[in-house]
């Protein structure tokens, strides 16, 4: 994760996300640098519009907060919707999708 953070820091500073720059940032923070991971991170971010990704992530994060705010400002007489409780088995099955 620190490799992504280093790339975001370089982007925010207006610097190019290069292998050399990432190695310098990681070394400065005391991280043992894995040159293979640096190379893979730089390669993966080569054609990514980081500003677009950040703005899309902000929109996704803001949506649940907006929904929570609107639900707390509803009238008292409005019927309440019950949330479906997920069993441990259902949660575990959902986690399986993350790994293949």
Long-range contacts (C-beta under 8 A, 24 or more apart in sequence): 2-26, 2-29, 2-31, 3-37, 3-38, 3-41, 4-41, 6-41, 7-41, 7-42, 7-45, 7-50, 8-50, 11-50, 17-42, 17-45, 18-42
